[in-house]
Amino acid sequence: MALSYDQLLQLLRDNRSTRRFRHDIPVGADALRRFADATRYCASGRNLQPLKYILVDDPKLVDSIFPTLQWAGYLTDWEGSAPDERPTAYAVQLIDTSLADSILCDDGLQLEAFTLAARAEGISSCIIKSFNIPRLSEILSIRAHLKPHYVVALGVAAEEIRLEEIKDGDFKYWRSEDGVHHVPKRPLDEIIVGDK
Ligand SMILES: Cc1cc2nc3c(=O)[nH]c(=O)nc-3n(C[C@H](O)[C@H](O)[C@H](O)COP(=O)(O)O)c2cc1C
């Protein structure tokens, strides 16, 4: 059955970067494999498909990955999530350099597929680019030809996130006193610069 436009839009709107999670609800290894499976159907430049994944839900490894990640640069007052608000699983996206050096836009397409698949099963996520590559490689014993490219943090959300329209050009997300995370997005009329 095909997804309607409204259903797809709802899933996209719902797929917000989440940074506080329910620590008591695991994602599960089978679910992580399903999310990775979704990435196999993405378009791929030259169809090389050079991206690989390490899936992590072992609690000890999950705990050791957290300090290698940098969260929410704009939330300067936030000390970071408390131990009981941290992600319960991770996926590390890697470039298999034996297959390709350049990945064009395969990375973003696959990250979107991965996180949308997760969201379709009620799992929230955050794509993370700022992380300590040598430390993460050591923790996960990543082989030399596999280059860590992104980390996806996953879990069941423990925060409310609201989409907002950008005001006065300010694109920075913020957290209000009631703990709600607000994410400004540009309006359609701003991003369509030609309608001929
Ligand atoms: C390429 C990319 C890199 C990102 N890196 C980080 C990161 O290192 N740490 C983080 O907390 N969030 C990171 N994010 C999440 C963005 O902050 C988030 O997408 C943005 O604030 C908009 O929120 P939204 O995803 O809910 O629309 C990244 C997102 C993308 C697409």
The ligand as an SDF file (V2000), in Angstrom:
LIG
                    3D

 31 33  0  0  0  0  0  0  0  0999 V2000
   24.4920   16.7660    8.9220 C   0  0  0  0  0  0  0  0  0  0  0  0
   23.9550   16.9260   10.3250 C   0  0  0  0  0  0  0  0  0  0  0  0
   24.8370   16.9490   11.4000 C   0  0  0  0  0  0  0  0  0  0  0  0
   24.3390   17.0920   12.7010 C   0  0  0  0  0  0  0  0  0  0  0  0
   25.2050   17.0360   13.7670 N   0  0  0  0  0  0  0  0  0  0  0  0
   24.7290   17.1830   15.0190 C   0  0  0  0  0  0  0  0  0  0  0  0
   25.6100   17.0750   16.1370 C   0  0  0  0  0  0  0  0  0  0  0  0
   26.8080   16.8430   16.0040 O   0  0  0  0  0  0  0  0  0  0  0  0
   25.0850   17.2100   17.3910 N   0  0  0  0  0  0  0  0  0  0  0  0
   23.7400   17.4530   17.5710 C   0  0  0  0  0  0  0  0  0  0  0  0
   23.3190   17.5730   18.7350 O   0  0  0  0  0  0  0  0  0  0  0  0
   22.8800   17.5530   16.5340 N   0  0  0  0  0  0  0  0  0  0  0  0
   23.3400   17.4190   15.2770 C   0  0  0  0  0  0  0  0  0  0  0  0
   22.4800   17.4810   14.2010 N   0  0  0  0  0  0  0  0  0  0  0  0
   21.0570   17.7540   14.4210 C   0  0  0  0  0  0  0  0  0  0  0  0
   20.7120   19.2170   14.0370 C   0  0  0  0  0  0  0  0  0  0  0  0
   21.0870   20.0570   15.0930 O   0  0  0  0  0  0  0  0  0  0  0  0
   19.1990   19.2860   13.7650 C   0  0  0  0  0  0  0  0  0  0  0  0
   18.9210   18.5990   12.5650 O   0  0  0  0  0  0  0  0  0  0  0  0
   18.7090   20.7450   13.6570 C   0  0  0  0  0  0  0  0  0  0  0  0
   18.8170   21.3940   14.8950 O   0  0  0  0  0  0  0  0  0  0  0  0
   17.2600   20.8300   13.1940 C   0  0  0  0  0  0  0  0  0  0  0  0
   16.4350   20.0480   14.0260 O   0  0  0  0  0  0  0  0  0  0  0  0
   15.5290   18.9250   13.3860 P   0  0  0  0  0  0  0  0  0  0  0  0
   16.4430   17.8050   12.9470 O   0  0  0  0  0  0  0  0  0  0  0  0
   14.5910   18.4850   14.4500 O   0  0  0  0  0  0  0  0  0  0  0  0
   14.8570   19.5320   12.2010 O   0  0  0  0  0  0  0  0  0  0  0  0
   22.9460   17.2780   12.9170 C   0  0  0  0  0  0  0  0  0  0  0  0
   22.0670   17.2200   11.8230 C   0  0  0  0  0  0  0  0  0  0  0  0
   22.5630   17.0330   10.5600 C   0  0  0  0  0  0  0  0  0  0  0  0
   21.5910   16.9480    9.3920 C   0  0  0  0  0  0  0  0  0  0  0  0
  1  2  1  0
  2  3  1  0
  2 30  2  0
  3  4  2  0
  4  5  1  0
  4 28  1  0
  5  6  2  0
  6  7  1  0
  6 13  1  0
  7  8  2  0
  7  9  1  0
  9 10  1  0
 10 11  2  0
 10 12  1  0
 12 13  2  0
 13 14  1  0
 14 15  1  0
 14 28  1  0
 15 16  1  0
 16 17  1  0
 16 18  1  0
 18 19  1  0
 18 20  1  0
 20 21  1  0
 20 22  1  0
 22 23  1  0
 23 24  1  0
 24 25  2  0
 24 26  1  0
 24 27  1  0
 28 29  2  0
 29 30  1  0
 30 31  1  0
M  END
$$$$
